[in-house]
Amino acid sequence: MTTKTMSDLAKRSIDLFIEEDLGKDKRDITTESVISEDLSATAKFLFKQNCVVAGLELMPEIFKRFDSAAQIDFQIKDGQTIDNAPISLATIKGNARALLSGERLALNILQRLCGVATVTKKYVELASPFGIKILDTRKTTPGMRVFEKMAVEIAGGTNHRFGLYDQVLIKDNHLVVAGSITKAVEQARTKNPNVIIEVETTNEAQVQEAFQTSADIIMLDNMKPDMIRRCIELTGGKAKFELSGGINLSNIKDYLIPGVYAISVGALTHSAPSIDISLEFQFSS
Protein backbone atom coordinates (compact mmCIF):
# COMPACT_ATOMS: atom_id res chain seq x y z
CA MET A 1 0.00 0.00 0.00
CA THR A 2 1.27 3.48 -0.85
CA THR A 3 0.27 5.77 1.99
CA LYS A 4 1.31 8.95 0.19
CA THR A 5 -1.66 8.62 -2.14
CA MET A 6 -5.30 8.53 -1.11
CA SER A 7 -6.01 4.82 -0.75
CA ASP A 8 -9.40 3.14 -0.71
CA LEU A 9 -8.80 2.34 2.95
CA ALA A 10 -8.24 6.02 3.73
CA LYS A 11 -11.45 6.98 1.94
CA ARG A 12 -13.45 4.32 3.77
CA SER A 13 -11.94 5.45 7.05
CA ILE A 14 -13.05 9.04 6.43
CA ASP A 15 -16.56 7.77 5.73
CA LEU A 16 -16.57 5.97 9.07
CA PHE A 17 -15.22 9.02 10.90
CA ILE A 18 -18.03 11.15 9.44
CA GLU A 19 -20.62 8.57 10.48
CA GLU A 20 -19.12 8.48 13.96
CA ASP A 21 -19.54 12.25 14.30
CA LEU A 22 -22.77 12.91 12.36
CA GLY A 23 -24.55 9.57 12.63
CA LYS A 24 -26.03 7.53 9.82
CA ASP A 25 -28.29 10.41 8.78
CA LYS A 26 -25.26 12.74 8.58
CA ARG A 27 -26.82 15.50 10.63
CA ASP A 28 -25.24 18.27 12.67
CA ILE A 29 -28.37 19.28 14.58
CA THR A 30 -26.72 22.24 16.33
CA THR A 31 -25.50 23.83 13.11
CA GLU A 32 -28.80 23.09 11.35
CA SER A 33 -30.61 24.87 14.17
CA VAL A 34 -28.42 27.97 14.32
CA ILE A 35 -26.84 28.55 10.89
CA SER A 36 -28.92 29.48 7.84
CA GLU A 37 -28.75 27.15 4.86
CA ASP A 38 -27.43 29.74 2.40
CA LEU A 39 -24.72 31.30 4.58
CA SER A 40 -21.14 31.17 3.27
CA ALA A 41 -17.94 31.10 5.29
CA THR A 42 -14.20 31.46 5.00
CA ALA A 43 -12.08 29.57 7.53
CA LYS A 44 -8.35 29.90 8.07
CA PHE A 45 -6.23 27.11 9.53
CA LEU A 46 -4.27 28.75 12.34
CA PHE A 47 -1.14 26.78 13.28
CA LYS A 48 -0.45 27.77 16.90
CA GLN A 49 2.71 25.66 17.28
CA ASN A 50 5.81 25.09 15.19
CA CYS A 51 5.59 21.72 13.48
CA VAL A 52 6.14 19.61 10.40
CA VAL A 53 2.96 19.83 8.33
CA ALA A 54 1.20 16.57 7.46
CA GLY A 55 -2.40 15.95 6.50
CA LEU A 56 -3.22 19.07 4.51
CA GLU A 57 -3.70 16.93 1.41
CA LEU A 58 -6.55 15.18 3.24
CA MET A 59 -8.50 18.39 3.88
CA PRO A 60 -10.15 18.59 0.42
CA GLU A 61 -11.14 14.92 0.71
CA ILE A 62 -12.83 15.63 4.05
CA PHE A 63 -14.51 18.97 3.36
CA LYS A 64 -15.75 18.04 -0.10
CA ARG A 65 -17.78 15.28 1.55
CA PHE A 66 -19.73 18.11 3.19
CA ASP A 67 -19.60 20.68 0.35
CA SER A 68 -18.49 19.49 -3.09
CA ALA A 69 -17.89 23.11 -4.13
CA ALA A 70 -15.57 23.94 -1.23
CA GLN A 71 -12.37 25.71 -2.27
CA ILE A 72 -9.11 25.23 -0.38
CA ASP A 73 -5.97 27.32 -0.80
CA PHE A 74 -2.66 26.19 0.71
CA GLN A 75 0.35 28.43 1.24
CA ILE A 76 2.38 25.47 2.51
CA LYS A 77 2.75 21.81 1.55
CA ASP A 78 2.87 18.57 3.49
CA GLY A 79 6.42 17.91 4.63
CA GLN A 80 7.34 21.55 5.09
CA THR A 81 8.24 22.96 8.49
CA ILE A 82 6.49 25.83 10.27
CA ASP A 83 8.94 27.72 12.50
CA ASN A 84 7.11 31.03 12.96
CA ALA A 85 3.83 30.03 14.61
CA PRO A 86 1.19 31.25 15.17
CA ILE A 87 0.46 31.63 11.47
CA SER A 88 -2.37 30.97 9.00
CA LEU A 89 -1.19 29.02 5.97
CA ALA A 90 -4.35 27.45 4.57
CA THR A 91 -7.82 28.78 3.81
CA ILE A 92 -11.09 27.08 2.96
CA LYS A 93 -14.21 28.68 1.49
CA GLY A 94 -17.63 27.12 1.22
CA ASN A 95 -21.06 26.66 2.71
CA ALA A 96 -20.99 27.67 6.38
CA ARG A 97 -22.99 24.66 7.58
CA ALA A 98 -20.72 22.28 5.72
CA LEU A 99 -17.49 23.81 7.02
CA LEU A 100 -18.72 23.87 10.60
CA SER A 101 -19.86 20.24 10.40
CA GLY A 102 -16.49 19.10 9.04
CA GLU A 103 -14.37 21.30 11.30
CA ARG A 104 -13.72 18.92 14.19
CA LEU A 105 -12.97 15.87 12.07
CA ALA A 106 -10.57 17.84 9.87
CA LEU A 107 -8.76 19.33 12.85
CA ASN A 108 -8.54 16.03 14.70
CA ILE A 109 -6.78 14.42 11.75
CA LEU A 110 -4.57 17.41 10.92
CA GLN A 111 -3.48 17.93 14.53
CA ARG A 112 -2.66 14.25 14.95
CA LEU A 113 -0.74 13.88 11.70
CA CYS A 114 1.28 17.06 12.24
CA GLY A 115 2.22 15.68 15.66
CA VAL A 116 3.38 12.35 14.22
CA ALA A 117 5.34 14.07 11.45
CA THR A 118 7.00 16.50 13.88
CA VAL A 119 8.26 13.71 16.14
CA THR A 120 9.34 11.58 13.17
CA LYS A 121 11.37 14.41 11.68
CA LYS A 122 13.42 14.73 14.87
CA TYR A 123 14.45 11.07 14.67
CA VAL A 124 15.10 11.24 10.93
CA GLU A 125 17.37 14.27 11.26
CA LEU A 126 19.51 12.40 13.78
CA ALA A 127 19.66 9.07 11.93
CA SER A 128 19.81 9.99 8.25
CA PRO A 129 23.44 11.27 8.28
CA PHE A 130 24.42 7.71 9.26
CA GLY A 131 22.37 6.12 6.49
CA ILE A 132 20.00 4.60 9.05
CA LYS A 133 16.26 4.51 8.34
CA ILE A 134 13.64 5.37 10.96
CA LEU A 135 10.75 2.89 10.83
CA ASP A 136 7.28 3.12 12.28
CA THR A 137 5.47 0.12 13.82
CA ARG A 138 1.95 -1.30 14.18
CA LYS A 139 1.58 0.60 17.46
CA THR A 140 -0.87 2.99 15.87
CA THR A 141 -4.20 4.52 16.88
CA PRO A 142 -6.98 2.08 15.87
CA GLY A 143 -8.61 3.35 12.67
CA MET A 144 -5.83 5.87 12.05
CA ARG A 145 -2.99 3.64 10.84
CA VAL A 146 -3.18 4.59 7.17
CA PHE A 147 -3.03 8.26 8.11
CA GLU A 148 -0.34 8.00 10.79
CA LYS A 149 1.91 5.98 8.49
CA MET A 150 1.30 8.61 5.83
CA ALA A 151 2.58 11.26 8.26
CA VAL A 152 5.70 9.19 8.99
CA GLU A 153 6.50 9.03 5.26
CA ILE A 154 5.85 12.74 4.80
CA ALA A 155 8.43 13.50 7.50
CA GLY A 156 11.08 11.31 5.88
CA GLY A 157 10.49 8.16 7.92
CA THR A 158 9.93 4.71 6.42
CA ASN A 159 6.90 2.48 6.82
CA HIS A 160 7.49 -0.94 8.35
CA ARG A 161 4.90 -3.60 7.50
CA PHE A 162 1.43 -2.10 7.24
CA GLY A 163 -0.32 -5.03 8.90
CA LEU A 164 -0.05 -8.71 9.62
CA TYR A 165 -0.51 -9.63 5.96
CA ASP A 166 2.38 -7.99 4.10
CA GLN A 167 5.54 -9.10 5.94
CA VAL A 168 6.57 -11.97 8.18
CA LEU A 169 7.89 -10.92 11.59
CA ILE A 170 8.79 -13.90 13.78
CA LYS A 171 8.76 -12.92 17.45
CA ASP A 172 9.36 -14.68 20.75
CA ASN A 173 5.89 -16.19 21.07
CA HIS A 174 6.11 -17.64 17.56
CA LEU A 175 9.43 -19.25 18.47
CA VAL A 176 7.92 -20.93 21.53
CA VAL A 177 5.55 -22.84 19.25
CA ALA A 178 7.93 -23.36 16.30
CA GLY A 179 10.71 -24.64 18.54
CA SER A 180 13.58 -22.71 16.96
CA ILE A 181 14.42 -19.80 14.70
CA THR A 182 15.54 -22.18 11.99
CA LYS A 183 12.26 -24.09 11.96
CA ALA A 184 10.19 -20.90 12.10
CA VAL A 185 12.01 -19.33 9.15
CA GLU A 186 11.84 -22.53 7.10
CA GLN A 187 8.09 -22.81 7.65
CA ALA A 188 7.53 -19.13 6.86
CA ARG A 189 9.67 -19.28 3.72
CA THR A 190 7.86 -22.38 2.44
CA LYS A 191 4.46 -20.75 2.85
CA ASN A 192 5.54 -17.24 1.79
CA PRO A 193 8.40 -17.58 -0.72
CA ASN A 194 8.21 -14.00 -1.98
CA VAL A 195 7.60 -12.14 1.27
CA ILE A 196 10.16 -10.37 3.45
CA ILE A 197 10.93 -12.42 6.57
CA GLU A 198 12.25 -10.77 9.70
CA VAL A 199 13.28 -12.48 12.94
CA GLU A 200 13.34 -10.92 16.40
CA THR A 201 16.44 -11.83 18.43
CA THR A 202 17.51 -10.95 21.96
CA ASN A 203 21.01 -12.46 22.24
CA GLU A 204 24.08 -13.37 20.20
CA ALA A 205 23.22 -17.06 19.93
CA GLN A 206 19.87 -16.22 18.33
CA VAL A 207 21.56 -13.79 15.96
CA GLN A 208 24.03 -16.48 14.90
CA GLU A 209 21.19 -18.91 14.22
CA ALA A 210 19.09 -16.33 12.36
CA PHE A 211 22.07 -15.42 10.20
CA GLN A 212 22.30 -19.03 8.99
CA THR A 213 18.68 -18.99 7.77
CA SER A 214 17.06 -17.29 4.77
CA ALA A 215 15.70 -14.47 6.92
CA ASP A 216 15.94 -11.08 5.20
CA ILE A 217 16.19 -8.93 8.33
CA ILE A 218 17.36 -9.62 11.88
CA MET A 219 15.79 -7.50 14.59
CA LEU A 220 18.00 -6.83 17.60
CA ASP A 221 15.46 -6.31 20.35
CA ASN A 222 16.32 -4.33 23.49
CA MET A 223 20.06 -4.86 23.03
CA LYS A 224 22.69 -2.52 24.43
CA PRO A 225 25.07 -0.79 21.98
CA ASP A 226 28.03 -3.03 22.87
CA MET A 227 26.04 -6.19 22.15
CA ILE A 228 24.78 -4.69 18.90
CA ARG A 229 28.38 -4.11 17.79
CA ARG A 230 29.28 -7.69 18.65
CA CYS A 231 26.34 -9.00 16.62
CA ILE A 232 27.41 -6.93 13.62
CA GLU A 233 30.96 -8.29 13.94
CA LEU A 234 29.60 -11.81 14.38
CA THR A 235 27.97 -11.66 10.94
CA GLY A 236 30.83 -9.82 9.26
CA GLY A 237 28.51 -6.91 8.54
CA LYS A 238 26.59 -9.04 6.04
CA ALA A 239 23.26 -9.12 7.88
CA LYS A 240 20.52 -6.52 7.63
CA PHE A 241 19.92 -5.37 11.21
CA GLU A 242 16.95 -3.50 12.60
CA LEU A 243 17.12 -2.15 16.15
CA SER A 244 14.05 -2.02 18.34
CA GLY A 245 13.14 -1.36 21.94
CA GLY A 246 14.02 1.41 24.37
CA ILE A 247 15.48 3.79 21.79
CA ASN A 248 14.33 7.40 22.11
CA LEU A 249 15.48 10.91 21.28
CA SER A 250 17.63 11.15 24.39
CA ASN A 251 19.69 8.01 23.67
CA ILE A 252 19.40 7.39 19.92
CA LYS A 253 22.91 8.76 19.30
CA ASP A 254 24.30 5.71 21.13
CA TYR A 255 22.57 3.45 18.58
CA LEU A 256 23.68 5.14 15.36
CA ILE A 257 26.15 2.32 14.75
CA PRO A 258 27.73 1.40 11.40
CA GLY A 259 26.11 -1.75 10.10
CA VAL A 260 22.63 -0.89 11.38
CA TYR A 261 20.03 -0.76 8.61
CA ALA A 262 17.11 0.75 10.53
CA ILE A 263 15.67 1.67 13.91
CA SER A 264 11.97 1.08 14.59
CA VAL A 265 10.31 3.48 17.02
CA GLY A 266 6.80 2.85 18.32
CA ALA A 267 6.73 6.33 19.87
CA LEU A 268 6.39 7.89 16.42
CA THR A 269 2.72 6.95 16.50
CA HIS A 270 1.78 5.83 20.00
CA SER A 271 3.16 8.82 21.89
CA ALA A 272 3.27 11.79 19.51
CA PRO A 273 1.46 14.83 20.96
CA SER A 274 -1.08 16.54 18.73
CA ILE A 275 -0.25 19.99 17.39
CA ASP A 276 -2.46 22.92 18.41
CA ILE A 277 -4.35 24.04 15.29
CA SER A 278 -7.69 25.86 15.00
CA LEU A 279 -10.06 27.07 12.31
CA GLU A 280 -10.85 30.79 12.45
CA PHE A 281 -14.21 31.56 10.76
CA GLN A 282 -15.63 34.58 8.95
CA PHE A 283 -19.24 34.43 7.73
CA SER A 284 -20.94 36.16 4.81
CA SER A 285 -24.43 36.00 3.31
N, C-alpha and C positions, 0 to 999 in steps of 0.2 A: 504494500500500500504506500502511495506517495502522499505524505501528509501536507506537503506544500500546496497541493491543489485541493479544490473542494471535492471531497469524496462523497459517495452515496451515503456512507456511514455518518459523515458530518451533517449532511442534509437531513437525514432521518433523526439525528440527535437534536437538531434545532427544532424540528417538528414536535418532538417529545417535550422539549423545554418549554415551548409555547403552550402546549396542552397542559403542562404542569402549572403554568402561571395563569392561563386564561380559561382553563377547563375545556371540555369537549366542544362547547358552543362558542369558544373563542370570544368571550365577553369580558370587558373591563368595565364593570358596572359603575365604578366611581367616576371614571372619565366620561362614560356615556351620560351620566346624570348631570355633570357639571360643565362639560365642554361642548359647544355647539358643533354640529356635524360638518359645517362648511368653514370652520376656522383653520387657518394655516399657521405654521410655526417654523421658526429657525432655531436650531439647537447647536450649540458649540461644545465640543468635547474639551473640557478643561483638565489638563494633566497637572495635578497638584504636587507631584513628586517627580524627581529625575528617574528615568527608567530606560530600558530598551523596549521599544514599541513592538508589540505582537498582537495580532487579532484585528487590526483595522480592516484587513481584507474580508473579514467575516461580517462587517457591519452592513454592507449592502444586502448580503444574503439574509440577514435578520430583518432589517427594516422594510425591505421590499415584500416580505411576507405580510406586513401590515398595510403598506402603501406602495403599490407597484410603481407609482410615479415619483417616489422619493428620490431626491438628488443629494449626493454626498460628494463633498470636496475635501481632499486630503492635501495638507501642506507638508506631510511627512510620510514615509513609507515604513512598512514592517521591517524590522532589523536595524533601523536607525536609532540613535541614542538621543534622548532629551536630557540636556544638562543645564537648562535655564528655567525650570519650573518655578512658579505656575505659568502655564502658557496654553493657549488654545491653538490647536494645529489640525483640527478637522471640524467640518460643519455639515449639518444635514438639514435639508428643507423638505417639507411635506405637510400632509394633513396633521393637524395638531393632535387629534385623537389617536391616530396611528403612532405618532412619535412617542407620545406619552405611554401608550400601551407597551411599546417595545423597549422603552428606556431601561428598565431594570435588568431585563435579560441581556441586552447589549452590554451594559456596564459590568454586569457580573462576569461575563466572558472576557471582556477587554481587560478588566482589572486583574483577573486571574492569569491570563496569558502574558500580560506585561510583567507580572511578578515572576512567573516561571522563566521568561526570557532574560530578565534582569539578573537573576541568580545564575542561570546557565552561563551567561556572558562572563561573569567573574571567574568561573572555573575554566572556561575556554581560554581566556586571556593568559591564565597561568600555565596551562598545559600545552597550548599549541606551539610555543617556541621549541618544545622538546619533541614535537611530532607525535604527541600522545592525544588520542581522541577522548572526549568526554561523552559518555553514554548515559542515556536515561534508563529507566527500569519499568517494570509493570506496577510499581507503587504509585499509581495514579488515582485521581479522584474518580469514583465510579461514574460512568456516563461522560466523562470529560477527557478520556485518554486520547482520542484522535486530535483534540484541540491542544492539549498540553504537550503532546509529542510534536505537534506543529510548531509550538512556541520554542521548544528545544532546538529544532532545526533552524528556525529563523535566527536564533542567537548564536549559531555556529556549532551547536552540539550535534551529536549523532544519535539516531534512534537505534536502540537495541531491538530485540524482537518485539513485534507489536502485541502478540498474544501467545497463547499456548500452541498455536497451529503453524507458525511460520519458522520456528527454529527449535532444535532440540537443546535443552539445557538440563543435564543430568546433575542432580543435587544429592545431598546426603541421604534423604529419605528414599530416593530411587535406588541408591547403592545398597541400602539395607535389604531391599527385596531382590535386586539383581545378584548380589553376592560379591561383586567386584567391579572395578572401573572397566576392566577389559571386557567382561561379559556384557555390561550395560552398553558400552560403545558398539560392540559387535551386533547386539540385538537392534540398537537404534539405527545402525548403518544398513542392516539388512532390510529393515522396514522403510527406511527413508534415505535411499542412496544418494539423492541430490539435494539434501537439506544440510545446512550448517549444523554441526554437532559441537557443543561446548560441554566441558566437564568442570564441575566445581571441586577444588582440592583445598585441603587445609594443612598439608605437611609435605615434606620433601619426598617421602616414599610414594605418596599418591601422585605427585607431579611426575616422578620417574615412570610410574605405571601408565599414566595418561599419555605421556610422550611416546610410548611404544605402541599406542593405538592409532586409529585413523581419525581421532578427534581433531577438529579444525582449530579450536580455541581452548586454552586451559585457563580457568578462572582461579586466581590465588585469593582465597577468601580469608579476610581478617588476618593477614600475615604482616609481620613487622618488616620494615625496609631491609634489614640484614638478611632475613630469610628469603625475601623476594630476590635479592641479588644472588643468593646461593642457588635458587631455583633456575635463574637465568643462566648461570654458569653451568649448572647440571645438564642443561639441554644444549649447551654450546650456542645459545642465542638463536636457536632454530625454531623454537616454539613461539606461538602467538599467545601472549599473556594479557589477560584482562585482570585488573585489580578491583576488588570489591570489599566493602565493609569498613566502617570507621574512618573513612577518608573525608575530610571536610576542608573548608577554606583556610582554617588555621594550621592544618598540618599537611596539606596536599604537596607542599614543596619537598617534603621528605620522600614522597612517592613518585616524583618525576625522574624515574630511573631509566637509563638506557636499556632498551630491550623490552620495555613495556609498550604494548600496543594501545591499550585503552584503560580508562578508569570509569567504572559505572558508579553513579551517585543517585541514590534514591531521593535525596533531599531536593533535587531539582524540581520534583513534582509533589512530593508529600509534605514539604515544609516551606515552600516558597510563599512569602507574604504577598497579599494582593496590593496592587498599586492604587493610590487614592486618585480616582478620576470621577468627574461629575459631568452632567449635561446641563448647560445653562440655556434656558428657553427665552425666546421672544415671540410674542403672538401677534398675528395680524388677520384682519377679516378679508 
